[in-house]
Amino acid sequence: MTTIHAPLKDVSSSDNAAPFEDVLRQAYEKAIAYLAGLDTAAVGATADLSTLRRQLGRPLAEQGIAAEQVIADLVADVEGGLTGSAGGRFFGWVIGGAVPAAVAADWLTAAWDQNAAVYATSPAASVVEEVAGGWLKEILGLPAGASFALVSGCQMAHVTALAAARHFVLAQCGWDLEQQGLSGAPEIRILASDQRHASVARALRLLGFGRAQVVDIQTDGMSRVEPEALEGALLEKPGAPTIVVLQAGDINTGACDAFETLVPMARAHGAWVHVDGAFGLWAAASGKYRNLVRGVEGADSWATDGHKWLNVPHDCGYTFVAHPEAHRAAMSNNTSYVTYVAEARNEMEWNPEWSRRARGFATYAALRQLGREGVSALVERCSVHAKSLGTRIGALPGAELMREPVLNQALVRFLDSRPGAGEAEHAKRTDEVIAAIAATGEAFFTGSTWKGHRVMRISVSSWRTTEEDVERVVRAVEGVLRG
Ligand SMILES: *Cc1c(COP(=O)(O)O)cnc(C)c1O
């Protein structure tokens, strides 16, 4: 007979810890050195693709090596290939930093190596998610009875919430999606902001909806859905199963849809309203910015991120659903060998993964370190810095502020000063300036094409950004524009 488990020998705790001690201490030292160097290192990556492939592309070895050597090599070989998103002068995409307690909790999550699949696989992970989910609803002003899931990001938050939506609107037509599948089902209409994030389109695709099922709803100059456009689309097919997708925080303008008007309008037509609030939903955490998302709590589902504005390390997203039964019906997967503890939270009933990281620990830690006041202050500070960066950079010679900054996003572009220069020349100039700023190493921004214009996006979503950072960045951009 072969034994599956080696017989347990009598190990002292230090024997258990010994293989980890040196390597974890080394990781700690390297991490601290990295964080300490953020102020002086280039903000963008400096190594090119071929360099990184050369540094990291070793042949797969026959023989393993010491853990400490692996880590020493890793740290040396990623040199130049990390972006400074953990620092205060990184404004590309919408990335967010990570607060210390959340980083530390994330390290422990790895050391504890819990599988947060169900309560039985890690009771503490389950209860931490239960608590963190409740806190998140409170801080975001969402209904206390909403169900939730901690997923990898807003992308999967969309998939989860829209799966619940799909179940719900079909059930209303008497169609059992889990039994009958999509083929032959009543056609669902998706009415979505024409400025929707690409992750919404991908979530829909994964759920079996093609481009033909999505109706673009026109937006205004700030990328907000036009109420008349939504009303018109709703009236086109009365009674058809419908999902409306709105957004809190447009990735370009930062603007939020007029939920107070749009949500009741869509609900009156029997539609499910899903909100993409990847970063913008966090406006609800601040008394000063809450008015931007007034009425959002009336929606049917919400998707947001922990790894963006809450400053939890990657990856971490949240989904919330006002109809827990639809949410559970779409995700639940009870089989005989999964041990469900009925009265506890079994994460698998709410999220699309089976085995998974215990994401709750880092979220729990971030919310405890910041508190309600800290989250509110983070939202307000980032927004003030975004406004200041947008208006000050936009006022420099050769620059233009495209829109009054909203929340933590601002948009500027750079103009080709030659007579007769048009859209194409300004676009080229804008991309050149973005690259030149990155080349200084002082700051990092990314570009976007917004309503026909090439623009530089300014997104401030890290607790690390200070007023001194803003000064330093404006000086750097000024230097680039002076040439
Ligand atoms: C970032 C973002 C997403 C996608 O979120 P991930 O966390 O990257 O999956 C969706 N919508 C908006 C508005 C975003 O900013």
The ligand as an SDF file (V2000), in Angstrom:
LIG
                    3D

 15 15  0  0  0  0  0  0  0  0999 V2000
  -10.7110   50.1700  -14.6090 C   0  0  0  0  0  0  0  0  0  0  0  0
  -12.1010   50.2310  -15.0490 C   0  0  0  0  0  0  0  0  0  0  0  0
  -12.8050   49.0620  -15.3620 C   0  0  0  0  0  0  0  0  0  0  0  0
  -12.1640   47.7040  -15.3430 C   0  0  0  0  0  0  0  0  0  0  0  0
  -11.7750   47.3980  -14.0370 O   0  0  0  0  0  0  0  0  0  0  0  0
  -10.6630   46.2920  -13.7010 P   0  0  0  0  0  0  0  0  0  0  0  0
  -10.5410   46.3830  -12.2350 O   0  0  0  0  0  0  0  0  0  0  0  0
   -9.4350   46.7170  -14.4280 O   0  0  0  0  0  0  0  0  0  0  0  0
  -11.1780   44.9850  -14.1620 O   0  0  0  0  0  0  0  0  0  0  0  0
  -14.1350   49.1980  -15.6890 C   0  0  0  0  0  0  0  0  0  0  0  0
  -14.7280   50.4010  -15.7510 N   0  0  0  0  0  0  0  0  0  0  0  0
  -14.0820   51.5450  -15.4740 C   0  0  0  0  0  0  0  0  0  0  0  0
  -14.8160   52.8440  -15.5470 C   0  0  0  0  0  0  0  0  0  0  0  0
  -12.7430   51.5020  -15.1080 C   0  0  0  0  0  0  0  0  0  0  0  0
  -12.0940   52.6430  -14.8140 O   0  0  0  0  0  0  0  0  0  0  0  0
  1  2  1  0
  2  3  1  0
  2 14  2  0
  3  4  1  0
  3 10  2  0
  4  5  1  0
  5  6  1  0
  6  7  2  0
  6  8  1  0
  6  9  1  0
 10 11  1  0
 11 12  2  0
 12 13  1  0
 12 14  1  0
 14 15  1  0
M  END
$$$$
